[in-house]
Amino acid sequence: MKTVFLCAALCAPGCVMAQDLRISDACIRAPMPGAPVVSGYLTITNPGPVADRLTGGRADFAEVVQVHGMTMDGEVMRMRQRVDGLPVPAGETVTLQPGGDHLMFTGLNFAPKSGDTVQVTLTFDHAGPVTLPMPVCAGGPAGRVQ
């Protein structure tokens, strides 16, 4: 397991750093009662010289953690797993957000509740596994209803 730092001096509180990556604004949307899936959002900043790729992850509350993207198919928005992962180019920031790229947690072992914080381990090609706390928000990032 790679060393991970909470990086209050380098980015906002709640930020996690691994290798050159800074992961912030992490949040899981509280699922609707009986929902079999839940989505997660965050921001990944890569100020370093080496590109990375988010390939998936794991969490105690879900059997599967995947990276999903949204695409338009005519006038219909469709969600699909990004089987090749999500590139995190050197010197850039990637945001996982509602209506775009996001984490999808499926096969829920229990439903996280608003106000909880769960531990999620994300997997990157270069940075390796990175464990971070993800608060469960009522409506998504910053608690906004999406």
N, CA and C of each residue as an Amber inpcrd file, in Angstrom:
protein
   438
   0.8490000  -1.1730000   0.0000000   0.0000000   0.0000000   0.0000000
   0.8920000   1.2320000   0.0000000   0.5700000   2.1790000  -0.8570000
   1.3380000   3.4120000  -0.9450000   0.9770000   4.3450000   0.2080000
   1.8950000   5.2200000   0.5710000   1.6390000   6.1870000   1.6200000
   0.6730000   7.2400000   1.1180000  -0.3320000   7.5230000   1.9180000
  -1.3410000   8.5170000   1.5890000  -1.3500000   9.5400000   2.7140000
  -1.4070000  10.7960000   2.3740000  -1.3970000  11.8620000   3.3590000
  -2.6680000  12.6790000   3.2510000  -3.2540000  13.0250000   4.3950000
  -4.2410000  14.0880000   4.3980000  -3.4220000  15.3510000   4.2460000
  -3.7500000  16.1760000   3.2840000  -2.8250000  17.2320000   2.8770000
  -3.3680000  18.6160000   3.1530000  -3.6350000  18.9150000   4.4070000
  -4.1790000  20.2220000   4.7680000  -3.2670000  21.3560000   4.3110000
  -1.9560000  21.1340000   4.3290000  -1.0400000  22.2030000   3.9230000
  -0.9990000  22.3760000   2.4050000  -1.3560000  21.3510000   1.6560000
  -1.2470000  21.4030000   0.1960000  -2.5830000  21.6270000  -0.4990000
  -3.6640000  21.2610000   0.1500000  -4.9910000  21.5060000  -0.4100000
  -5.9890000  21.5600000   0.7350000  -7.2330000  21.7680000   0.4300000
  -8.2630000  22.0050000   1.4280000  -8.4320000  20.8230000   2.3820000
  -9.0120000  21.0810000   3.5660000  -9.3020000  19.9800000   4.4850000
 -10.1230000  18.9050000   3.7870000  -9.8590000  17.6460000   4.1140000
 -10.5470000  16.5370000   3.4750000  -9.8550000  16.0640000   2.2150000
  -8.8210000  16.7410000   1.8120000  -8.0510000  16.3710000   0.6250000
  -7.1020000  15.2320000   0.9850000  -6.9030000  14.3360000   0.0490000
  -5.9620000  13.2280000   0.2220000  -4.9400000  13.3160000  -0.8990000
  -3.6920000  13.0330000  -0.5740000  -2.6170000  13.0740000  -1.5660000
  -1.9570000  11.7140000  -1.6660000  -1.6680000  11.2850000  -2.8910000
  -0.9440000  10.0390000  -3.1330000  -0.0900000  10.2570000  -4.3680000
   1.2180000   9.9950000  -4.2410000   2.1430000  10.3420000  -5.3160000
   1.9250000  11.8180000  -5.6280000   1.6890000  12.1660000  -6.8830000
   1.4400000  13.5650000  -7.2370000  -0.0490000  13.9150000  -7.2480000
  -0.9160000  12.9510000  -7.0330000  -2.3500000  13.2070000  -7.1250000
  -2.8960000  13.8530000  -5.8610000  -3.8000000  14.8070000  -6.0530000
  -4.5510000  15.4150000  -4.9550000  -6.0150000  15.1170000  -5.2040000
  -6.6340000  14.4240000  -4.2700000  -8.0420000  14.0380000  -4.4090000
  -8.8330000  14.8460000  -3.3920000  -9.8310000  15.5790000  -3.8830000
 -10.5990000  16.4580000  -3.0080000 -12.0780000  16.4120000  -3.3840000
 -12.8760000  17.0950000  -2.5940000 -14.3180000  17.2410000  -2.8450000
 -15.0200000  15.9000000  -2.9890000 -14.5360000  14.8860000  -2.2590000
 -15.1240000  13.5500000  -2.3630000 -16.4800000  13.4980000  -1.6660000
 -17.4050000  12.8260000  -2.2850000 -18.7600000  12.7190000  -1.7390000
 -19.4820000  11.5620000  -2.4240000 -20.2940000  10.8740000  -1.6570000
 -21.1790000   9.8430000  -2.2020000 -22.5980000  10.3330000  -2.0410000
 -23.3800000  10.1850000  -3.0800000 -24.7950000  10.5680000  -3.0070000
 -25.5400000   9.5160000  -2.1880000 -26.2890000   9.9480000  -1.1930000
 -27.0870000   9.0110000  -0.3950000 -28.0950000   8.3230000  -1.3120000
 -28.1760000   6.9890000  -1.2400000 -29.0980000   6.2820000  -2.1380000
 -30.5540000   6.4360000  -1.7080000 -31.4240000   6.3340000  -2.6750000
 -32.8600000   6.2890000  -2.3920000 -33.1450000   4.9550000  -1.7030000
 -34.1760000   4.8770000  -0.8600000 -34.4880000   3.6040000  -0.1930000
 -34.6660000   2.4800000  -1.2120000 -33.9850000   1.3560000  -0.9690000
 -34.0820000   0.1930000  -1.8290000 -33.2450000   0.2510000  -3.0960000
 -32.5310000   1.3460000  -3.3200000 -31.7200000   1.4710000  -4.5400000
 -30.5680000   0.4690000  -4.4990000 -30.2830000  -0.2040000  -5.6320000
 -29.1990000  -1.1890000  -5.6640000 -27.8270000  -0.5850000  -5.9640000
 -27.7860000   0.7090000  -6.2630000 -26.5350000   1.3740000  -6.6290000
 -26.4680000   2.7430000  -5.9680000 -25.2540000   3.2840000  -5.9240000
 -25.0520000   4.6530000  -5.4450000 -23.8780000   5.2300000  -6.2240000
 -23.8920000   6.5410000  -6.4400000 -22.8270000   7.1750000  -7.2090000
 -21.9320000   8.0180000  -6.3000000 -20.6970000   8.2220000  -6.7660000
 -19.7250000   8.9930000  -6.0080000 -19.0270000   9.9990000  -6.9020000
 -18.5870000  11.0910000  -6.2880000 -18.0020000  12.2020000  -7.0190000
 -16.7410000  12.6790000  -6.3140000 -15.8410000  13.2750000  -7.0570000
 -14.6180000  13.8250000  -6.4800000 -13.8560000  14.5810000  -7.5440000
 -12.8000000  15.2430000  -7.1050000 -11.9180000  15.9710000  -8.0080000
 -10.5120000  15.4190000  -7.8450000  -9.8510000  15.1410000  -8.9570000
  -8.4750000  14.6410000  -8.9500000  -7.6100000  15.6600000  -9.6730000
  -6.6330000  16.2030000  -8.9560000  -5.6850000  17.1370000  -9.5490000
  -4.3340000  16.4520000  -9.6400000  -3.7300000  16.5350000 -10.8060000
  -2.4260000  15.9070000 -11.0370000  -1.4240000  16.9830000 -11.4490000
  -0.7860000  17.6520000 -10.4630000   0.1850000  18.6890000 -10.8140000
   1.5380000  18.1300000 -11.2460000   1.7060000  16.8270000 -11.1450000
   2.9890000  16.2010000 -11.4480000   3.2480000  16.0270000 -12.9340000
   4.4090000  15.4670000 -13.2620000   4.8230000  15.3040000 -14.6530000
   4.3670000  13.9880000 -15.2950000   3.7280000  13.0980000 -14.5100000
   3.3650000  11.7740000 -15.0110000   1.8490000  11.6300000 -15.0520000
   1.3160000  11.2450000 -16.2110000  -0.1180000  10.9800000 -16.3330000
  -0.4800000   9.7420000 -15.5250000  -1.7200000   9.6650000 -15.0920000
  -2.2000000   8.5070000 -14.3470000  -3.5640000   8.1230000 -14.9100000
  -4.1570000   7.0850000 -14.3640000  -5.4630000   6.6090000 -14.8210000
  -6.1960000   5.9970000 -13.6300000  -7.4310000   6.4510000 -13.3960000
  -8.3060000   5.8740000 -12.3760000  -8.9920000   4.6700000 -13.0040000
  -8.7750000   3.4790000 -12.4360000  -9.3080000   2.2630000 -13.0550000
 -10.4680000   1.6280000 -12.2980000 -10.7010000   2.0220000 -11.0660000
 -11.7940000   1.4530000 -10.2840000 -11.4910000   1.5840000  -8.8120000
 -11.9740000   0.6300000  -8.0450000 -11.7220000   0.6890000  -6.6120000
 -12.4560000  -0.3980000  -5.8680000 -12.5530000  -0.1740000  -4.5480000
 -13.2870000  -1.1100000  -3.7000000 -13.8130000  -0.3520000  -2.4820000
 -14.8810000  -0.8950000  -1.9020000 -15.4960000  -0.3160000  -0.7150000
 -16.2200000  -1.4230000   0.0350000 -16.2060000  -1.3580000   1.3570000
 -16.8690000  -2.3880000   2.1660000 -18.3710000  -2.4580000   1.9240000
 -18.9790000  -1.3470000   1.5670000 -20.4340000  -1.3120000   1.4330000
 -20.9290000  -1.7520000   0.0550000 -20.0070000  -2.0070000  -0.8960000
 -20.4070000  -2.3670000  -2.2650000 -19.5460000  -3.5180000  -2.7780000
 -20.1560000  -4.3810000  -3.5630000 -19.4150000  -5.4910000  -4.1630000
 -18.5030000  -5.0190000  -5.2890000 -18.9280000  -3.9780000  -6.0230000
 -18.1810000  -3.5160000  -7.1890000 -18.0990000  -1.9900000  -7.1740000
 -16.9170000  -1.4590000  -7.5130000 -16.7180000  -0.0230000  -7.6990000
 -16.1540000   0.1660000  -9.1010000 -16.8850000   0.9040000  -9.9300000
 -16.4770000   1.1310000 -11.3140000 -16.4430000   2.6210000 -11.6160000
 -15.7020000   2.9670000 -12.6650000 -15.7040000   4.3280000 -13.1890000
 -16.6860000   4.3420000 -14.3600000 -17.6440000   5.2530000 -14.3030000
 -18.6550000   5.3570000 -15.3560000 -18.5910000   6.7320000 -16.0020000
 -19.0350000   6.7910000 -17.2400000 -19.1370000   8.0480000 -17.9660000
 -20.5200000   8.1750000 -18.5640000 -20.8840000   9.3940000 -18.8890000
 -22.1710000   9.6740000 -19.5140000 -21.9070000  10.1390000 -20.9400000
 -22.6800000   9.6060000 -21.8810000 -22.5700000  10.0190000 -23.2710000
 -23.9740000  10.2640000 -23.8290000 -24.0390000  11.0930000 -24.8390000
 -25.3190000  11.3420000 -25.4960000 -25.4680000  10.3610000 -26.6580000
 -26.6260000   9.7250000 -26.7360000 -26.9850000   8.8360000 -27.8210000
 -28.2410000   9.4350000 -28.4440000 -28.0310000  10.2940000 -29.4430000
 -29.1540000  11.0790000 -29.9700000 -29.5650000  12.0790000 -28.9090000
 -30.8140000  11.9720000 -28.4570000 -31.2990000  12.8630000 -27.4030000
 -31.3550000  12.1770000 -26.0420000 -30.7680000  10.9960000 -25.9530000
 -30.8110000  10.2230000 -24.7130000 -29.4130000  10.1560000 -24.1040000
 -29.3250000  10.4840000 -22.8070000 -28.0500000  10.3650000 -22.1140000
 -27.9240000   8.9390000 -21.5900000 -26.7870000   8.3090000 -21.8800000
 -26.5500000   6.9240000 -21.4620000 -25.3190000   6.8380000 -20.5880000
 -25.4090000   5.9640000 -19.5900000 -24.2900000   5.7330000 -18.6890000
 -23.6160000   4.4280000 -19.0950000 -22.2680000   4.4630000 -19.1280000
 -21.5050000   3.2530000 -19.4660000 -20.2460000   3.1980000 -18.6170000
 -19.8380000   1.9760000 -18.3020000 -18.5770000   1.7980000 -17.5990000
 -17.4330000   2.2120000 -18.5210000 -16.4690000   2.9100000 -17.9650000
 -15.2510000   3.2580000 -18.7060000 -14.2780000   2.1020000 -18.4860000
 -14.3730000   1.0830000 -19.3390000 -13.5890000  -0.1390000 -19.1450000
 -12.0860000   0.1090000 -19.2010000 -11.6490000   1.1600000 -19.8870000
 -10.2260000   1.5040000 -19.9400000  -9.8340000   2.4830000 -18.8420000
 -10.7690000   2.8090000 -17.9520000 -10.4860000   3.7380000 -16.8720000
 -10.6180000   5.1840000 -17.3150000 -10.3080000   6.0810000 -16.3910000
 -10.4190000   7.5120000 -16.6270000  -9.0310000   8.1400000 -16.5950000
  -8.5560000   8.6810000 -17.7210000  -7.2440000   9.3210000 -17.7330000
  -7.2040000  10.5300000 -16.8070000  -6.0620000  10.6790000 -16.1300000
  -5.7830000  11.8580000 -15.3050000  -4.4680000  12.4310000 -15.8390000
  -4.5500000  13.2870000 -16.8660000  -3.3350000  13.7900000 -17.5110000
  -2.4580000  14.5990000 -16.5570000  -1.1630000  14.5770000 -16.8080000
  -0.2190000  15.3850000 -16.0380000  -0.5790000  16.8590000 -16.2010000
  -0.5360000  17.5840000 -15.0890000  -0.7990000  19.0130000 -15.1260000
  -2.2590000  19.3900000 -15.2710000  -3.1770000  18.4340000 -15.0900000
  -4.6030000  18.7320000 -15.2800000  -5.4290000  18.2930000 -14.0840000
  -6.6750000  18.7480000 -14.0730000  -7.6500000  18.3750000 -13.0520000
  -8.8140000  17.6740000 -13.7340000  -9.2600000  16.5760000 -13.1450000
 -10.4020000  15.8140000 -13.6480000 -11.4680000  15.8240000 -12.5570000
 -12.6980000  16.1530000 -12.9330000 -13.7900000  16.2140000 -11.9670000
 -14.8200000  15.1460000 -12.2900000 -15.1320000  14.3330000 -11.3050000
 -16.2070000  13.3580000 -11.4130000 -17.4240000  14.0170000 -10.7910000
 -18.5080000  14.1440000 -11.5840000 -19.6590000  14.9240000 -11.1470000
 -20.9440000  14.3730000 -11.7530000 -22.1010000  14.7470000 -11.1840000
 -23.3750000  14.3050000 -11.7500000 -23.4850000  14.7150000 -13.2140000
 -23.9890000  13.8100000 -14.0370000 -24.1530000  14.0780000 -15.4580000
 -22.8900000  13.8800000 -16.2690000 -21.8060000  13.4680000 -15.6130000
 -20.5390000  13.2440000 -16.3020000 -19.8700000  11.9930000 -15.7620000
 -18.5610000  11.9710000 -15.8010000 -17.8310000  10.8460000 -15.2270000
 -18.1180000  10.7870000 -13.7300000 -18.2360000   9.5710000 -13.1910000
 -18.5240000   9.3870000 -11.7710000 -18.1370000   7.9770000 -11.3550000
 -18.1190000   7.7330000 -10.0630000 -17.9330000   6.3820000  -9.5340000
 -19.3030000   5.7480000  -9.3910000 -19.3920000   4.4550000  -9.6860000
 -20.6450000   3.7300000  -9.5050000 -20.3760000   2.5530000  -8.5660000
 -21.0990000   2.5370000  -7.4560000 -21.0000000   1.4810000  -6.4550000
 -22.2140000   0.5800000  -6.6310000 -21.9870000  -0.7070000  -6.9330000
 -23.0950000  -1.6330000  -7.1670000 -23.0030000  -2.8160000  -6.2160000
 -24.1160000  -3.5470000  -6.0960000 -24.1570000  -4.6820000  -5.1810000
 -23.9740000  -4.2180000  -3.7450000 -24.8050000  -3.2700000  -3.3230000
 -24.6410000  -2.6810000  -1.9940000 -24.8490000  -3.7050000  -0.8890000
 -23.8840000  -3.7820000   0.0280000 -23.9900000  -4.6260000   1.2170000
 -24.8170000  -3.9250000   2.2840000 -24.7860000  -2.6130000   2.2790000
 -25.6410000  -1.7750000   3.1070000 -25.7190000  -0.4120000   2.4340000
 -26.7530000   0.3380000   2.7630000 -26.9370000   1.6550000   2.1420000
 -26.3480000   2.7270000   3.0480000 -25.2860000   3.3920000   2.6130000
 -24.7480000   4.5000000   3.4080000 -25.8080000   5.5910000   3.5690000
 -25.8410000   6.1990000   4.7460000 -26.8460000   7.2240000   5.0350000
 -26.2160000   8.6110000   5.0170000 -27.0150000   9.5890000   4.6780000
 -26.5670000  10.9740000   4.7020000 -25.9810000  11.2900000   6.0700000
 -24.8070000  11.8880000   6.0710000 -24.1120000  12.2090000   7.3180000
 -23.0330000  11.2060000   7.6730000 -23.1060000   9.9900000   7.1060000
 -22.0580000   8.9820000   7.3190000 -20.8040000   9.3730000   6.5430000
 -19.6970000   8.7800000   6.9050000 -18.4730000   8.8410000   6.1080000
 -18.0120000   7.4110000   5.9090000 -17.7580000   7.0290000   4.6660000
 -17.3100000   5.6740000   4.3460000 -15.8950000   5.7420000   3.7720000
 -15.1710000   4.6490000   3.9150000 -13.8230000   4.5520000   3.3570000
 -13.9090000   3.8780000   1.9910000 -13.2820000   4.5010000   1.0110000
 -13.2570000   3.9680000  -0.3500000 -11.8030000   3.9180000  -0.7920000
 -11.4050000   2.8210000  -1.4060000 -10.0610000   2.7010000  -1.9570000
 -10.1620000   2.7700000  -3.4690000  -9.5590000   3.8010000  -4.0410000
  -9.5170000   3.9680000  -5.4910000  -8.2260000   3.3530000  -6.0080000
  -8.2570000   2.8570000  -7.2410000  -7.0830000   2.2370000  -7.8400000
  -6.6310000   3.0620000  -9.0390000  -5.3480000   3.4290000  -9.0200000
  -4.7370000   4.1890000 -10.1020000  -3.5930000   3.3860000 -10.6940000
  -3.3460000   3.5500000 -11.9960000  -2.2260000   2.8590000 -12.6400000
  -0.8910000   3.2250000 -12.0170000  -0.6480000   4.5100000 -11.7950000
   0.6490000   4.9660000 -11.2960000   0.6640000   5.1060000  -9.7700000
  -0.3130000   5.7910000  -9.2070000  -0.3440000   6.0410000  -7.7610000
  -0.7130000   4.7930000  -6.9730000  -1.3110000   3.7850000  -7.6210000
  -1.7010000   2.5600000  -6.9280000  -2.9890000   2.7520000  -6.1520000
  -3.2010000   1.9490000  -5.0970000  -4.4210000   2.0730000  -4.3010000
  -4.3400000   3.2900000  -3.3760000  -5.4210000   4.0420000  -3.3320000
  -5.5060000   5.2420000  -2.4940000  -6.8090000   5.1690000  -1.7050000
  -6.7080000   5.1060000  -0.3790000  -7.8960000   5.0480000   0.4710000
  -8.2280000   6.4440000   0.9630000  -9.5040000   6.8040000   0.8510000
  -9.9300000   8.1200000   1.2820000 -11.2980000   8.0580000   1.9310000
 -11.5540000   8.9900000   2.8570000 -12.8910000   9.0870000   3.4370000
 -13.8100000   9.8010000   2.4540000 -15.0180000   9.2730000   2.2990000
 -16.0020000   9.9220000   1.4370000 -17.2770000  10.1590000   2.2390000
 -17.5900000  11.4250000   2.5290000 -18.8380000  11.7110000   3.2240000
 -20.0310000  11.3780000   2.3330000 -21.1130000  10.9790000   2.9740000
 -22.3510000  10.6830000   2.2570000 -23.2330000  11.9170000   2.3690000
 -23.5620000  12.5000000   1.2210000 -24.3150000  13.7510000   1.1580000
 -25.7200000  13.4890000   0.6380000 -26.6590000  14.2820000   1.1080000
 -28.0580000  14.0990000   0.7140000 -28.2670000  14.2030000  -0.7800000
 -27.6010000  15.1380000  -1.4510000 -27.8920000  15.3280000  -2.8600000
 -26.7050000  15.2230000  -3.7790000 -25.5330000  14.9410000  -3.2840000
 -24.3650000  14.8780000  -4.1430000 -23.3070000  15.8400000  -3.6610000
 -22.4270000  16.3080000  -4.5480000 -21.3440000  17.1920000  -4.1500000
 -21.8520000  18.3990000  -3.3680000 -21.2110000  18.6750000  -2.2610000
 -21.5220000  19.8040000  -1.3840000 -22.9620000  19.7750000  -0.9060000
 -23.5900000  18.5710000  -0.9220000 -24.9480000  18.4430000  -0.4350000
 -25.9920000  19.0150000  -1.3680000 -25.5960000  19.4290000  -2.5610000
 -26.5530000  20.0180000  -3.5040000 -27.4310000  18.9170000  -4.1030000
 -28.6830000  19.2020000  -4.2270000 -29.5770000  18.2710000  -4.9090000
 -29.3070000  18.4100000  -6.3980000 -29.0460000  17.2810000  -7.0600000
 -28.6910000  17.2950000  -8.4830000 -29.8730000  16.8560000  -9.3110000
